[in-house]
Amino acid sequence: KPAKRLSADSTNSHEGAVAGEVSALEEAFRKFAVHGETRATGKEMHGKNWSKLCKDCHVIDGKNVTTTDVDIVFSKIKGKSCRTITFDQFKEALQELAKKRFKGKSDEEALQEMYKLIEGKGPVISGVTKTVSSPTVSRLTDTSKFTGSHKERFDASGKGKGRAGREDLVDNSGYVSGYKHAGTYDHKVQGNK
């Protein structure tokens, strides 16, 4: 046992830091892989999510790395018949982009800088409309003040009735409207036998 402990202690601390960064990198990969995908497992990433990752994490700087570069690297790394990349392919793609993004540094330093850009980040949700709480808007959206045909589209709690509130639904039961004994025919026929 002491020999094993010695060998574990003698490993380079830099390698341990890389392993920690990779797990944070993998977490960021999973967050972006499932973003906007209902059936995504987080093990594979589509091209649009790859582009979003590169934009949100500022891998694309507009000078050294552009959206075109990102798309070219994705096409180069993924398989010919595939539409997605795995985590290992993702790391290869980052290695390709790191060379372009951080030109003055060695390959290893550039890759570490690239990992720092992505670590612990998640997809940024932008373009979502915020609700305005002004008296005018609240008056217009208060269903208790609706009149006429619009009033019929909502129930007493103010919740919409859906299709039933928008259209006149036809009763195809075979009985005239207002008939009190609707649905009793089978009971009467079986009772007489």
C-alpha positions as a Markdown table, in Angstrom:
| # | Residue | x | y | z |
|---|---|---|---|---|
| 1 | Lys | 0.0 | 0.0 | 0.0 |
| 2 | Pro | 2.7 | 2.6 | 0.8 |
| 3 | Ala | 4.1 | 2.1 | -2.7 |
| 4 | Lys | 0.8 | 2.9 | -4.3 |
| 5 | Arg | 0.4 | 6.0 | -2.2 |
| 6 | Leu | 3.9 | 7.2 | -3.2 |
| 7 | Ser | 3.0 | 6.7 | -6.9 |
| 8 | Ala | -0.2 | 8.7 | -6.5 |
| 9 | Asp | 1.6 | 11.5 | -4.7 |
| 10 | Ser | 4.4 | 11.6 | -7.3 |
| 11 | Thr | 2.0 | 12.4 | -10.1 |
| 12 | Asn | 2.2 | 15.9 | -11.5 |
| 13 | Ser | -0.3 | 18.3 | -9.9 |
| 14 | His | -0.8 | 19.9 | -13.3 |
| 15 | Glu | -2.4 | 16.7 | -14.6 |
| 16 | Gly | -4.8 | 16.7 | -11.6 |
| 17 | Ala | -5.8 | 20.3 | -12.5 |
| 18 | Val | -6.4 | 19.2 | -16.1 |
| 19 | Ala | -8.7 | 16.3 | -14.9 |
| 20 | Gly | -10.7 | 18.8 | -12.8 |
| 21 | Glu | -11.0 | 21.2 | -15.7 |
| 22 | Val | -12.2 | 18.4 | -18.0 |
| 23 | Ser | -15.0 | 17.5 | -15.7 |
| 24 | Ala | -16.1 | 21.2 | -15.6 |
| 25 | Leu | -15.7 | 21.2 | -19.3 |
| 26 | Glu | -17.8 | 18.1 | -19.6 |
| 27 | Glu | -20.5 | 19.7 | -17.5 |
| 28 | Ala | -20.6 | 22.7 | -19.8 |
| 29 | Phe | -20.7 | 20.3 | -22.8 |
| 30 | Arg | -23.8 | 18.6 | -21.3 |
| 31 | Lys | -25.6 | 21.8 | -20.5 |
| 32 | Phe | -25.2 | 23.1 | -24.1 |
| 33 | Ala | -25.9 | 19.6 | -25.6 |
| 34 | Val | -29.4 | 19.4 | -24.0 |
| 35 | His | -30.3 | 23.1 | -24.6 |
| 36 | Gly | -33.4 | 23.3 | -26.8 |
| 37 | Glu | -33.4 | 19.6 | -27.4 |
| 38 | Thr | -36.3 | 17.7 | -25.9 |
| 39 | Arg | -34.8 | 14.2 | -26.5 |
| 40 | Ala | -31.2 | 15.0 | -25.9 |
| 41 | Thr | -29.2 | 12.9 | -23.5 |
| 42 | Gly | -26.2 | 15.3 | -23.1 |
| 43 | Lys | -23.8 | 12.8 | -24.6 |
| 44 | Glu | -23.9 | 14.3 | -28.1 |
| 45 | Met | -24.1 | 17.9 | -29.4 |
| 46 | His | -25.8 | 19.2 | -32.6 |
| 47 | Gly | -24.2 | 21.8 | -34.8 |
| 48 | Lys | -26.5 | 24.6 | -33.7 |
| 49 | Asn | -25.7 | 24.0 | -30.0 |
| 50 | Trp | -22.0 | 23.9 | -30.9 |
| 51 | Ser | -22.3 | 27.3 | -32.5 |
| 52 | Lys | -24.3 | 28.6 | -29.5 |
| 53 | Leu | -21.6 | 27.3 | -27.1 |
| 54 | Cys | -18.9 | 29.1 | -29.2 |
| 55 | Lys | -20.9 | 32.4 | -29.2 |
| 56 | Asp | -22.0 | 32.3 | -25.5 |
| 57 | Cys | -18.5 | 31.4 | -24.2 |
| 58 | His | -16.8 | 34.0 | -26.4 |
| 59 | Val | -14.8 | 31.5 | -28.4 |
| 60 | Ile | -15.8 | 33.5 | -31.4 |
| 61 | Asp | -14.0 | 36.8 | -31.2 |
| 62 | Gly | -14.7 | 38.0 | -34.8 |
| 63 | Lys | -11.0 | 38.4 | -35.6 |
| 64 | Asn | -9.2 | 35.0 | -35.2 |
| 65 | Val | -12.3 | 32.8 | -34.9 |
| 66 | Thr | -15.5 | 33.5 | -36.8 |
| 67 | Thr | -18.8 | 31.7 | -37.1 |
| 68 | Thr | -17.6 | 30.2 | -40.4 |
| 69 | Asp | -14.5 | 28.8 | -38.7 |
| 70 | Val | -16.7 | 27.2 | -36.0 |
| 71 | Asp | -19.0 | 25.6 | -38.6 |
| 72 | Ile | -16.0 | 24.3 | -40.6 |
| 73 | Val | -14.4 | 22.7 | -37.6 |
| 74 | Phe | -17.7 | 21.1 | -36.6 |
| 75 | Ser | -18.1 | 19.6 | -40.1 |
| 76 | Lys | -14.5 | 18.4 | -40.1 |
| 77 | Ile | -14.7 | 16.7 | -36.7 |
| 78 | Lys | -18.1 | 15.0 | -37.0 |
| 79 | Gly | -18.5 | 11.7 | -38.9 |
| 80 | Lys | -19.6 | 11.9 | -42.5 |
| 81 | Ser | -23.1 | 10.5 | -41.8 |
| 82 | Cys | -23.5 | 12.0 | -38.3 |
| 83 | Arg | -25.1 | 15.2 | -37.3 |
| 84 | Thr | -23.7 | 15.3 | -33.8 |
| 85 | Ile | -20.3 | 15.2 | -32.0 |
| 86 | Thr | -19.4 | 13.3 | -28.9 |
| 87 | Phe | -17.4 | 14.8 | -25.9 |
| 88 | Asp | -14.1 | 13.4 | -27.3 |
| 89 | Gln | -14.8 | 15.0 | -30.7 |
| 90 | Phe | -15.8 | 18.2 | -28.9 |
| 91 | Lys | -12.3 | 18.3 | -27.3 |
| 92 | Glu | -10.8 | 17.7 | -30.7 |
| 93 | Ala | -12.8 | 20.6 | -32.1 |
| 94 | Leu | -11.7 | 22.9 | -29.2 |
| 95 | Gln | -8.1 | 21.9 | -29.9 |
| 96 | Glu | -8.5 | 23.0 | -33.5 |
| 97 | Leu | -10.1 | 26.3 | -32.5 |
| 98 | Ala | -7.5 | 26.9 | -29.8 |
| 99 | Lys | -4.7 | 27.1 | -32.3 |
| 100 | Lys | -6.6 | 29.8 | -34.2 |
| 101 | Arg | -7.9 | 31.7 | -31.2 |
| 102 | Phe | -4.7 | 31.9 | -29.2 |
| 103 | Lys | -2.0 | 32.2 | -31.9 |
| 104 | Gly | 0.9 | 33.4 | -29.8 |
| 105 | Lys | 0.7 | 30.5 | -27.3 |
| 106 | Ser | 1.8 | 26.9 | -27.4 |
| 107 | Asp | -0.8 | 24.3 | -28.2 |
| 108 | Glu | -1.1 | 23.2 | -24.6 |
| 109 | Glu | -1.4 | 26.8 | -23.3 |
| 110 | Ala | -3.9 | 27.6 | -26.0 |
| 111 | Leu | -6.0 | 24.6 | -25.1 |
| 112 | Gln | -6.0 | 25.5 | -21.4 |
| 113 | Glu | -7.1 | 29.0 | -22.2 |
| 114 | Met | -9.9 | 27.6 | -24.4 |
| 115 | Tyr | -11.0 | 25.4 | -21.5 |
| 116 | Lys | -11.1 | 28.4 | -19.2 |
| 117 | Leu | -13.5 | 30.2 | -21.6 |
| 118 | Ile | -16.0 | 27.3 | -21.5 |
| 119 | Glu | -15.7 | 25.9 | -17.9 |
| 120 | Gly | -18.8 | 26.1 | -15.8 |
| 121 | Lys | -20.8 | 28.1 | -18.3 |
| 122 | Gly | -24.3 | 27.3 | -19.6 |
| 123 | Pro | -26.5 | 28.5 | -22.4 |
| 124 | Val | -27.5 | 32.2 | -22.3 |
| 125 | Ile | -31.1 | 32.7 | -22.9 |
| 126 | Ser | -31.6 | 36.0 | -24.8 |
| 127 | Gly | -34.5 | 37.6 | -26.7 |
| 128 | Val | -37.1 | 36.6 | -24.2 |
| 129 | Thr | -39.9 | 39.2 | -23.9 |
| 130 | Lys | -40.5 | 40.6 | -20.4 |
| 131 | Thr | -44.0 | 41.3 | -19.3 |
| 132 | Val | -44.9 | 44.9 | -18.6 |
| 133 | Ser | -47.1 | 45.6 | -15.5 |
| 134 | Ser | -48.7 | 48.9 | -16.5 |
| 135 | Pro | -52.3 | 49.8 | -15.6 |
| 136 | Thr | -53.1 | 50.0 | -19.4 |
| 137 | Val | -51.9 | 46.4 | -20.1 |
| 138 | Ser | -53.5 | 45.0 | -16.9 |
| 139 | Arg | -56.9 | 46.6 | -17.8 |
| 140 | Leu | -56.7 | 45.2 | -21.4 |
| 141 | Thr | -55.9 | 41.7 | -20.1 |
| 142 | Asp | -58.4 | 41.5 | -17.2 |
| 143 | Thr | -60.9 | 38.9 | -18.4 |
| 144 | Ser | -63.6 | 39.9 | -15.9 |
| 145 | Lys | -64.1 | 43.2 | -17.8 |
| 146 | Phe | -64.6 | 41.5 | -21.2 |
| 147 | Thr | -68.1 | 41.8 | -22.7 |
| 148 | Gly | -70.0 | 40.3 | -25.6 |
| 149 | Ser | -68.6 | 37.4 | -27.5 |
| 150 | His | -65.2 | 37.7 | -25.9 |
| 151 | Lys | -66.6 | 37.1 | -22.5 |
| 152 | Glu | -67.8 | 33.7 | -23.5 |
| 153 | Arg | -64.2 | 32.6 | -24.3 |
| 154 | Phe | -63.2 | 32.6 | -20.6 |
| 155 | Asp | -64.6 | 30.8 | -17.5 |
| 156 | Ala | -65.3 | 32.5 | -14.2 |
| 157 | Ser | -61.7 | 32.2 | -13.0 |
| 158 | Gly | -60.4 | 34.0 | -16.1 |
| 159 | Lys | -58.9 | 31.0 | -17.7 |
| 160 | Gly | -59.5 | 30.5 | -21.4 |
| 161 | Lys | -61.8 | 27.7 | -22.6 |
| 162 | Gly | -59.7 | 27.0 | -25.6 |
| 163 | Arg | -61.4 | 25.7 | -28.7 |
| 164 | Ala | -64.8 | 25.5 | -27.0 |
| 165 | Gly | -64.6 | 29.3 | -26.4 |
| 166 | Arg | -63.7 | 30.1 | -30.0 |
| 167 | Glu | -66.0 | 27.9 | -32.0 |
| 168 | Asp | -69.6 | 26.7 | -32.0 |
| 169 | Leu | -69.2 | 23.0 | -31.4 |
| 170 | Val | -71.8 | 20.9 | -33.0 |
| 171 | Asp | -73.6 | 18.3 | -30.9 |
| 172 | Asn | -73.7 | 15.0 | -32.9 |
| 173 | Ser | -75.4 | 12.9 | -30.3 |
| 174 | Gly | -78.6 | 12.5 | -32.4 |
| 175 | Tyr | -80.9 | 14.2 | -29.9 |
| 176 | Val | -82.5 | 17.6 | -30.4 |
| 177 | Ser | -81.3 | 20.3 | -28.1 |
| 178 | Gly | -83.2 | 20.6 | -24.9 |
| 179 | Tyr | -84.3 | 16.9 | -24.9 |
| 180 | Lys | -84.3 | 15.8 | -21.2 |
| 181 | His | -83.9 | 12.0 | -21.6 |
| 182 | Ala | -80.8 | 12.0 | -23.9 |
| 183 | Gly | -78.8 | 8.9 | -23.6 |
| 184 | Thr | -81.5 | 6.7 | -22.2 |
| 185 | Tyr | -82.5 | 4.8 | -25.4 |
| 186 | Asp | -80.2 | 1.7 | -24.7 |
| 187 | His | -81.5 | 1.5 | -21.2 |
| 188 | Lys | -85.2 | 1.5 | -22.4 |
| 189 | Val | -84.6 | -1.1 | -25.1 |
| 190 | Gln | -82.8 | -3.5 | -22.8 |
| 191 | Gly | -85.5 | -3.0 | -20.1 |
| 192 | Asn | -88.2 | -4.1 | -22.5 |
| 193 | Lys | -86.6 | -7.4 | -23.5 |
